[in-house]
Structures are given as structure tokens and as C-alpha cells.
Amino acid sequence: MLLITAVRSPVEAAATLAVFAPATMVSMTAFTGAFAWALGRAGYRPVLVPAIGAFGLVFGLWYAGLT
């Protein structure tokens, strides 16, 4: 959203938002689909699920300033 606030013209800001919002939706859908595909494979599940959980836990602790 900082990109939109940096644009001077309201028309340019609206155009930036019109491009930014759909691109964000597409990228989020692609990443979610990739994770779903990887976690749906039986061979990857025992490795990826704990790894993603551990990453989420460590990131949360780091973000909270506890590490």
C-alpha cells in the first residue's frame, strides 16, 4: 500500500490499485495452490508438515521478540 501512497495523482493511484489488487490475488492463489499440491502428496507430507509448523513457530517467536 506504500506504493499507492507514493503516487501523486488520484488517477494513477487508482490505476496502481487496479493492477496491484488482482496481482496480489493471483500470487496468493498460486502459493496456496503450490502448498496444497505439495502437502497433498503422500511422500512429502511427513517432511513438509512438521517443517512448515516449525518455521511458523520460530518465525512467530522471532516476530514477538522472544528469540
The first five atom37 places (N, CA, C, CB, O) and aatype in JSON, in Angstrom:
{
  "aatype": [12, 10, 10, 9, 16, 0, 19, 1, 15, 14, 19, 6, 0, 0, 0, 16, 10, 0, 19, 13, 0, 14, 0, 16, 12, 19, 15, 12, 16, 0, 13, 16, 7, 0, 13, 0, 17, 0, 10, 7, 1, 0, 7, 18, 1, 14, 19, 10, 19, 14, 0, 9, 7, 0, 13, 7, 10, 19, 13, 7, 10, 17, 18, 0, 7, 10, 16],
  "atom_mask": [
    [1, 1, 1, 1, 1],
    [1, 1, 1, 1, 1],
    [1, 1, 1, 1, 1],
    [1, 1, 1, 1, 1],
    [1, 1, 1, 1, 1],
    [1, 1, 1, 1, 1],
    [1, 1, 1, 1, 1],
    [1, 1, 1, 1, 1],
    [1, 1, 1, 1, 1],
    [1, 1, 1, 1, 1],
    [1, 1, 1, 1, 1],
    [1, 1, 1, 1, 1],
    [1, 1, 1, 1, 1],
    [1, 1, 1, 1, 1],
    [1, 1, 1, 1, 1],
    [1, 1, 1, 1, 1],
    [1, 1, 1, 1, 1],
    [1, 1, 1, 1, 1],
    [1, 1, 1, 1, 1],
    [1, 1, 1, 1, 1],
    [1, 1, 1, 1, 1],
    [1, 1, 1, 1, 1],
    [1, 1, 1, 1, 1],
    [1, 1, 1, 1, 1],
    [1, 1, 1, 1, 1],
    [1, 1, 1, 1, 1],
    [1, 1, 1, 1, 1],
    [1, 1, 1, 1, 1],
    [1, 1, 1, 1, 1],
    [1, 1, 1, 1, 1],
    [1, 1, 1, 1, 1],
    [1, 1, 1, 1, 1],
    [1, 1, 1, 0, 1],
    [1, 1, 1, 1, 1],
    [1, 1, 1, 1, 1],
    [1, 1, 1, 1, 1],
    [1, 1, 1, 1, 1],
    [1, 1, 1, 1, 1],
    [1, 1, 1, 1, 1],
    [1, 1, 1, 0, 1],
    [1, 1, 1, 1, 1],
    [1, 1, 1, 1, 1],
    [1, 1, 1, 0, 1],
    [1, 1, 1, 1, 1],
    [1, 1, 1, 1, 1],
    [1, 1, 1, 1, 1],
    [1, 1, 1, 1, 1],
    [1, 1, 1, 1, 1],
    [1, 1, 1, 1, 1],
    [1, 1, 1, 1, 1],
    [1, 1, 1, 1, 1],
    [1, 1, 1, 1, 1],
    [1, 1, 1, 0, 1],
    [1, 1, 1, 1, 1],
    [1, 1, 1, 1, 1],
    [1, 1, 1, 0, 1],
    [1, 1, 1, 1, 1],
    [1, 1, 1, 1, 1],
    [1, 1, 1, 1, 1],
    [1, 1, 1, 0, 1],
    [1, 1, 1, 1, 1],
    [1, 1, 1, 1, 1],
    [1, 1, 1, 1, 1],
    [1, 1, 1, 1, 1],
    [1, 1, 1, 0, 1],
    [1, 1, 1, 1, 1],
    [1, 1, 1, 1, 1]
  ],
  "atom_positions": [
    [[0.81, -1.18, 0.0], [0.0, 0.0, 0.0], [0.86, 1.25, 0.0], [-0.93, -0.01, 1.19], [0.38, 2.33, -0.36]],
    [[2.12, 1.15, 0.38], [3.0, 2.31, 0.33], [3.2, 2.77, -1.1], [4.35, 1.99, 0.96], [3.4, 3.96, -1.35]],
    [[3.15, 1.85, -2.03], [3.27, 2.21, -3.44], [2.14, 3.16, -3.85], [3.25, 0.96, -4.32], [2.38, 4.13, -4.56]],
    [[0.94, 2.87, -3.41], [-0.21, 3.71, -3.78], [-0.1, 5.09, -3.15], [-1.52, 3.03, -3.36], [-0.46, 6.08, -3.77]],
    [[0.4, 5.16, -1.92], [0.53, 6.46, -1.27], [1.64, 7.3, -1.89], [0.78, 6.29, 0.21], [1.64, 8.53, -1.75]],
    [[2.59, 6.67, -2.56], [3.69, 7.4, -3.18], [3.29, 8.04, -4.5], [4.88, 6.48, -3.39], [3.99, 8.93, -5.0]],
    [[2.19, 7.6, -5.08], [1.74, 8.14, -6.37], [1.04, 9.48, -6.13], [0.78, 7.14, -7.1], [0.23, 9.6, -5.21]],
    [[1.36, 10.46, -6.93], [0.84, 11.81, -6.73], [-0.61, 11.97, -7.21], [1.72, 12.81, -7.45], [-1.42, 12.58, -6.52]],
    [[-0.92, 11.46, -8.36], [-2.23, 11.68, -8.97], [-3.25, 10.65, -8.48], [-2.11, 11.63, -10.51], [-2.92, 9.47, -8.37]],
    [[-4.47, 11.08, -8.2], [-5.51, 10.11, -7.81], [-5.82, 9.1, -8.91], [-6.78, 10.85, -7.43], [-6.16, 7.95, -8.62]],
    [[-5.71, 9.53, -10.15], [-5.95, 8.6, -11.27], [-4.86, 7.54, -11.32], [-6.02, 9.38, -12.63], [-5.14, 6.36, -11.52]],
    [[-3.61, 7.96, -11.14], [-2.51, 6.99, -11.12], [-2.61, 6.06, -9.92], [-1.16, 7.72, -11.11], [-2.28, 4.88, -10.01]],
    [[-3.05, 6.59, -8.79], [-3.23, 5.75, -7.6], [-4.31, 4.7, -7.83], [-3.59, 6.62, -6.38], [-4.15, 3.55, -7.43]],
    [[-5.39, 5.09, -8.47], [-6.46, 4.13, -8.78], [-5.98, 3.08, -9.77], [-7.7, 4.86, -9.34], [-6.31, 1.9, -9.63]],
    [[-5.21, 3.5, -10.76], [-4.66, 2.55, -11.73], [-3.69, 1.59, -11.06], [-3.97, 3.28, -12.88], [-3.68, 0.39, -11.35]],
    [[-2.87, 2.11, -10.16], [-1.93, 1.26, -9.43], [-2.68, 0.23, -8.59], [-1.02, 2.11, -8.53], [-2.3, -0.95, -8.55]],
    [[-3.72, 0.66, -7.91], [-4.52, -0.26, -7.11], [-5.22, -1.28, -7.99], [-5.55, 0.51, -6.29], [-5.35, -2.44, -7.6]],
    [[-5.67, -0.86, -9.17], [-6.35, -1.77, -10.09], [-5.41, -2.87, -10.58], [-6.92, -1.0, -11.28], [-5.87, -3.97, -10.9]],
    [[-4.13, -2.59, -10.65], [-3.15, -3.61, -11.05], [-2.67, -4.4, -9.83], [-1.95, -2.96, -11.77], [-2.51, -5.62, -9.9]],
    [[-2.46, -3.71, -8.73], [-1.9, -4.33, -7.53], [-2.83, -5.36, -6.91], [-1.58, -3.26, -6.51], [-2.38, -6.45, -6.54]],
    [[-4.1, -5.06, -6.8], [-5.05, -5.96, -6.13], [-5.2, -7.3, -6.86], [-6.42, -5.29, -6.02], [-5.06, -8.34, -6.23]],
    [[-5.47, -7.3, -8.18], [-5.58, -8.6, -8.85], [-4.26, -9.39, -8.85], [-6.05, -8.41, -10.27], [-4.27, -10.61, -8.73]],
    [[-3.13, -8.68, -8.99], [-1.85, -9.38, -8.97], [-1.6, -10.03, -7.61], [-0.71, -8.42, -9.31], [-1.04, -11.12, -7.53]],
    [[-2.01, -9.36, -6.55], [-1.89, -9.94, -5.21], [-2.76, -11.19, -5.08], [-2.29, -8.9, -4.14], [-2.32, -12.19, -4.52]],
    [[-3.97, -11.12, -5.59], [-4.87, -12.28, -5.51], [-4.3, -13.46, -6.3], [-6.26, -11.92, -6.04], [-4.38, -14.61, -5.85]],
    [[-3.75, -13.19, -7.47], [-3.19, -14.26, -8.29], [-1.99, -14.89, -7.6], [-2.78, -13.73, -9.67], [-1.86, -16.12, -7.57]],
    [[-1.1, -14.07, -7.05], [0.09, -14.63, -6.39], [-0.28, -15.42, -5.13], [1.07, -13.5, -6.03], [0.31, -16.46, -4.87]],
    [[-1.24, -14.93, -4.37], [-1.67, -15.68, -3.17], [-2.31, -17.0, -3.56], [-2.65, -14.84, -2.34], [-2.1, -18.01, -2.88]],
    [[-3.09, -17.01, -4.63], [-3.7, -18.24, -5.1], [-2.65, -19.23, -5.58], [-4.68, -17.95, -6.22], [-2.75, -20.43, -5.32]],
    [[-1.63, -18.73, -6.28], [-0.57, -19.61, -6.77], [0.21, -20.24, -5.62], [0.38, -18.84, -7.69], [0.47, -21.44, -5.64]],
    [[0.58, -19.45, -4.63], [1.31, -20.0, -3.49], [0.46, -20.98, -2.69], [1.8, -18.87, -2.59], [0.96, -22.01, -2.26]],
    [[-0.81, -20.67, -2.5], [-1.69, -21.58, -1.79], [-1.85, -22.89, -2.56], [-3.06, -20.94, -1.55], [-1.83, -23.97, -1.97]],
    [[-2.0, -22.79, -3.86], [-2.09, -23.99, -4.69], [-0.83, -24.82, -4.64], [0.0, 0.0, 0.0], [-0.9, -26.05, -4.61]],
    [[0.33, -24.16, -4.64], [1.6, -24.89, -4.56], [1.74, -25.61, -3.23], [2.78, -23.94, -4.77], [2.16, -26.77, -3.18]],
    [[1.39, -24.93, -2.14], [1.44, -25.6, -0.83], [0.44, -26.74, -0.75], [1.18, -24.58, 0.29], [0.76, -27.8, -0.22]],
    [[-0.75, -26.54, -1.27], [-1.76, -27.6, -1.25], [-1.32, -28.79, -2.08], [-3.11, -27.08, -1.76], [-1.51, -29.94, -1.69]],
    [[-0.72, -28.52, -3.22], [-0.24, -29.61, -4.07], [0.87, -30.38, -3.36], [0.27, -29.06, -5.42], [0.86, -31.62, -3.35]],
    [[1.82, -29.66, -2.76], [2.94, -30.32, -2.09], [2.46, -31.11, -0.87], [3.99, -29.29, -1.66], [2.91, -32.23, -0.64]],
    [[1.56, -30.52, -0.08], [1.08, -31.23, 1.1], [0.13, -32.37, 0.76], [0.39, -30.26, 2.03], [-0.07, -33.27, 1.56]],
    [[-0.45, -32.32, -0.43], [-1.34, -33.39, -0.85], [-0.63, -34.65, -1.29], [0.0, 0.0, 0.0], [-1.23, -35.72, -1.36]],
    [[0.64, -34.53, -1.59], [1.43, -35.69, -1.98], [1.8, -36.49, -0.75], [2.69, -35.27, -2.76], [2.35, -35.94, 0.2]],
    [[1.5, -37.77, -0.76], [1.71, -38.61, 0.42], [3.18, -38.67, 0.83], [1.19, -40.02, 0.15], [3.47, -38.71, 2.02]],
    [[4.1, -38.68, -0.12], [5.52, -38.81, 0.21], [6.1, -37.57, 0.86], [0.0, 0.0, 0.0], [7.06, -37.68, 1.64]],
    [[5.55, -36.4, 0.57], [6.1, -35.16, 1.11], [5.5, -34.79, 2.46], [5.87, -34.03, 0.14], [6.11, -34.04, 3.23]],
    [[4.33, -35.29, 2.77], [3.6, -34.87, 3.96], [4.39, -35.06, 5.26], [2.31, -35.63, 4.05], [4.42, -34.14, 6.07]],
    [[5.05, -36.2, 5.49], [5.76, -36.37, 6.77], [6.93, -35.39, 6.95], [6.28, -37.78, 6.88], [7.37, -35.16, 8.07]],
    [[7.43, -34.84, 5.86], [8.56, -33.91, 5.96], [8.07, -32.46, 5.98], [9.53, -34.13, 4.78], [8.53, -31.67, 6.8]],
    [[7.14, -32.12, 5.09], [6.74, -30.72, 4.95], [5.88, -30.2, 6.09], [6.0, -30.56, 3.67], [6.06, -29.06, 6.52]],
    [[4.96, -31.0, 6.59], [4.06, -30.51, 7.64], [4.84, -30.12, 8.9], [3.01, -31.58, 7.98], [4.63, -29.01, 9.4]],
    [[5.72, -30.97, 9.43], [6.5, -30.52, 10.59], [7.44, -29.36, 10.27], [7.3, -31.68, 11.14], [7.65, -28.48, 11.11]],
    [[8.01, -29.34, 9.07], [8.92, -28.26, 8.71], [8.19, -26.93, 8.65], [9.6, -28.55, 7.36], [8.69, -25.92, 9.15]],
    [[7.02, -26.91, 8.05], [6.24, -25.67, 7.96], [5.78, -25.25, 9.35], [5.02, -25.85, 7.02], [5.79, -24.06, 9.67]],
    [[5.38, -26.2, 10.17], [4.98, -25.89, 11.54], [6.12, -25.32, 12.36], [0.0, 0.0, 0.0], [5.94, -24.35, 13.09]],
    [[7.31, -25.9, 12.23], [8.48, -25.41, 12.96], [8.86, -24.01, 12.48], [9.66, -26.37, 12.8], [9.2, -23.14, 13.28]],
    [[8.81, -23.81, 11.17], [9.12, -22.48, 10.63], [8.14, -21.45, 11.16], [9.09, -22.51, 9.09], [8.54, -20.35, 11.56]],
    [[6.86, -21.79, 11.18], [5.85, -20.87, 11.69], [6.06, -20.54, 13.16], [0.0, 0.0, 0.0], [5.9, -19.39, 13.57]],
    [[6.43, -21.54, 13.94], [6.68, -21.32, 15.36], [7.9, -20.43, 15.58], [6.87, -22.66, 16.07], [7.85, -19.49, 16.36]],
    [[9.0, -20.73, 14.89], [10.22, -19.94, 15.03], [9.99, -18.51, 14.55], [11.38, -20.59, 14.25], [10.44, -17.56, 15.19]],
    [[9.3, -18.36, 13.43], [9.02, -17.02, 12.93], [8.15, -16.24, 13.91], [8.33, -17.09, 11.56], [8.39, -15.06, 14.15]],
    [[7.16, -16.87, 14.48], [6.29, -16.21, 15.45], [7.05, -15.78, 16.69], [0.0, 0.0, 0.0], [6.83, -14.68, 17.21]],
    [[7.95, -16.64, 17.17], [8.77, -16.27, 18.33], [9.72, -15.12, 17.98], [9.58, -17.49, 18.81], [9.89, -14.2, 18.78]],
    [[10.32, -15.2, 16.79], [11.2, -14.12, 16.37], [10.45, -12.81, 16.23], [11.87, -14.46, 15.05], [10.91, -11.77, 16.69]],
    [[9.28, -12.86, 15.61], [8.48, -11.65, 15.4], [8.04, -11.04, 16.72], [7.26, -11.97, 14.53], [7.97, -9.81, 16.85]],
    [[7.76, -11.88, 17.69], [7.35, -11.38, 19.01], [8.54, -10.9, 19.83], [6.6, -12.48, 19.77], [8.36, -10.32, 20.9]],
    [[9.75, -11.14, 19.35], [10.94, -10.69, 20.05], [11.38, -11.62, 21.16], [0.0, 0.0, 0.0], [12.08, -11.2, 22.08]],
    [[10.98, -12.87, 21.08], [11.3, -13.82, 22.15], [12.54, -14.64, 21.85], [10.15, -14.73, 22.38], [12.93, -15.46, 22.68]],
    [[13.16, -14.44, 20.7], [14.37, -15.21, 20.4], [15.57, -14.31, 20.29], [14.2, -16.02, 19.12], [16.68, -14.79, 20.04]]
  ]
}
